[in-house]
Amino acid sequence: MASKVNQFIELKSLGPVSSQTLVGEGFFRDFKNRRQVGSYFGLTGTPFDSGGRRREQGISKAGNRRARRMAIELAWLWRRHQPGSALSRWFEERAGDQKGRVKRIAIVALARKLMVALWRFLEHGLVPEGALLRAAPHA
């Protein structure tokens, strides 16, 4: 677990506390695909499809509550500290200057995308597109 925490700390916007919480609450598990990641964090959609009626009912909230809360908090921090990343640009295109409900819905979507990107970073070493790494401390 310590190696995963240290790997997270390499990314700008993830500190020791948030990294420890993410690893302790979610990334200690082995996920097979991105759908399992989103589902564990409770950030997947719950569509209602009955006959001719289709409606999105929001996120499932069936996952780990503390991990979901940390994911959403990290999504806000990611926007602030990684403005040039593809995820932040996606959010800005989606939410733009909107306020309120639209922005909250978009940040939950960003949180899901971020958790999947962080899972790929841990498992495969793929740095999220456009993300900045911390500068290595001088020895």
C-alpha positions as CSV (number, residue, x, y, z in Angstrom):
1,M,0.0,0.0,0.0
2,A,2.9,2.4,0.7
3,S,4.2,2.1,-2.8
4,K,0.7,3.0,-4.2
5,V,0.5,6.0,-1.9
6,N,4.0,7.1,-3.0
7,Q,3.0,6.6,-6.7
8,F,-0.1,8.8,-6.2
9,I,2.0,11.5,-4.4
10,E,4.0,11.9,-7.7
11,L,1.0,13.5,-9.3
12,K,0.5,17.2,-8.6
13,S,-2.8,17.8,-6.7
14,L,-2.6,14.5,-4.7
15,G,-1.1,14.9,-1.3
16,P,-0.2,12.3,1.4
17,V,-3.6,12.4,3.1
18,S,-5.8,12.1,0.0
19,S,-3.5,9.4,-1.4
20,Q,-3.6,7.4,1.8
21,T,-7.4,7.7,1.9
22,L,-7.8,6.6,-1.7
23,V,-5.5,3.6,-1.3
24,G,-7.0,2.7,2.0
25,E,-10.6,3.0,0.9
26,G,-10.5,1.9,-2.7
27,F,-7.3,1.1,-4.5
28,F,-6.2,-1.7,-2.2
29,R,-8.5,-3.9,-4.3
30,D,-7.8,-5.4,-7.6
31,F,-10.1,-4.2,-10.3
32,K,-10.5,-6.0,-13.6
33,N,-11.8,-3.0,-15.7
34,R,-13.0,0.6,-15.5
35,R,-16.6,-0.4,-14.9
36,Q,-15.6,-2.1,-11.6
37,V,-13.7,1.0,-10.6
38,G,-16.7,3.3,-11.2
39,S,-19.1,0.9,-9.5
40,Y,-16.9,0.5,-6.4
41,F,-16.8,4.3,-5.9
42,G,-20.6,4.5,-6.5
43,L,-20.1,6.8,-9.5
44,T,-22.0,4.9,-12.1
45,G,-25.3,6.0,-13.7
46,T,-28.6,4.3,-12.9
47,P,-30.7,4.5,-16.1
48,F,-34.5,3.8,-16.0
49,D,-35.7,2.1,-19.2
50,S,-39.3,1.0,-19.2
51,G,-40.9,0.6,-22.6
52,G,-40.8,3.9,-24.4
53,R,-39.6,5.8,-21.3
54,R,-35.9,6.4,-20.7
55,R,-34.6,8.5,-17.9
56,E,-31.3,8.9,-16.0
57,Q,-31.9,8.7,-12.3
58,G,-28.4,9.9,-11.2
59,I,-25.5,8.0,-9.7
60,S,-26.0,4.7,-7.9
61,K,-24.3,5.7,-4.6
62,A,-24.1,2.0,-3.9
63,G,-20.3,2.0,-3.4
64,N,-18.0,3.1,-0.7
65,R,-19.2,6.5,0.7
66,R,-15.9,7.7,2.0
67,A,-14.1,6.8,-1.2
68,R,-16.8,8.6,-3.3
69,R,-16.6,11.7,-1.1
70,M,-12.8,11.7,-1.5
71,A,-13.1,11.2,-5.3
72,I,-15.4,14.2,-5.7
73,E,-13.2,16.3,-3.5
74,L,-10.2,15.3,-5.6
75,A,-12.1,16.2,-8.8
76,W,-12.4,19.8,-7.6
77,L,-8.7,19.8,-6.6
78,W,-7.7,18.3,-9.9
79,R,-9.4,21.1,-11.8
80,R,-7.5,23.7,-9.7
81,H,-4.0,22.0,-9.8
82,Q,-4.1,20.3,-13.2
83,P,-5.8,22.9,-15.4
84,G,-4.0,21.8,-18.6
85,S,-4.9,18.1,-18.3
86,A,-7.4,16.5,-20.7
87,L,-9.8,15.8,-17.8
88,S,-9.9,19.5,-16.8
89,R,-10.4,20.6,-20.4
90,W,-13.2,18.1,-20.7
91,F,-14.9,19.5,-17.6
92,E,-14.5,23.1,-18.9
93,E,-16.0,22.1,-22.3
94,R,-18.9,20.4,-20.6
95,A,-19.7,22.8,-17.7
96,G,-18.2,26.0,-19.0
97,D,-19.6,29.0,-17.1
98,Q,-22.6,27.1,-15.8
99,K,-23.3,27.2,-12.1
100,G,-25.2,25.1,-9.6
101,R,-26.7,21.7,-10.6
102,V,-25.0,21.4,-14.0
103,K,-21.6,22.0,-12.5
104,R,-22.3,19.5,-9.7
105,I,-23.4,16.8,-12.2
106,A,-20.3,17.5,-14.3
107,I,-17.9,17.2,-11.3
108,V,-19.3,13.8,-10.4
109,A,-18.7,12.7,-14.0
110,L,-15.1,14.1,-13.8
111,A,-14.6,12.2,-10.5
112,R,-15.5,9.0,-12.2
113,K,-13.2,9.7,-15.1
114,L,-10.4,10.7,-12.6
115,M,-10.8,7.5,-10.6
116,V,-10.5,5.4,-13.8
117,A,-7.4,7.5,-14.8
118,L,-5.8,7.0,-11.4
119,W,-6.5,3.3,-11.5
120,R,-4.8,3.1,-14.9
121,F,-1.9,5.1,-13.4
122,L,-1.5,2.6,-10.6
123,E,-1.9,-0.5,-12.6
124,H,-0.2,0.3,-15.9
125,G,1.8,3.4,-15.1
126,L,-0.2,5.6,-17.6
127,V,0.0,9.2,-16.5
128,P,-3.4,10.9,-17.2
129,E,-3.1,12.9,-20.5
130,G,-1.7,16.4,-19.8
131,A,-1.2,15.8,-16.1
132,L,1.8,17.3,-14.3
133,L,4.1,15.3,-12.1
134,R,5.8,16.8,-9.0
135,A,9.3,17.9,-9.5
136,A,11.8,15.4,-8.0
137,P,13.4,16.8,-4.8
138,H,17.0,17.7,-5.3
139,A,19.3,15.3,-3.3
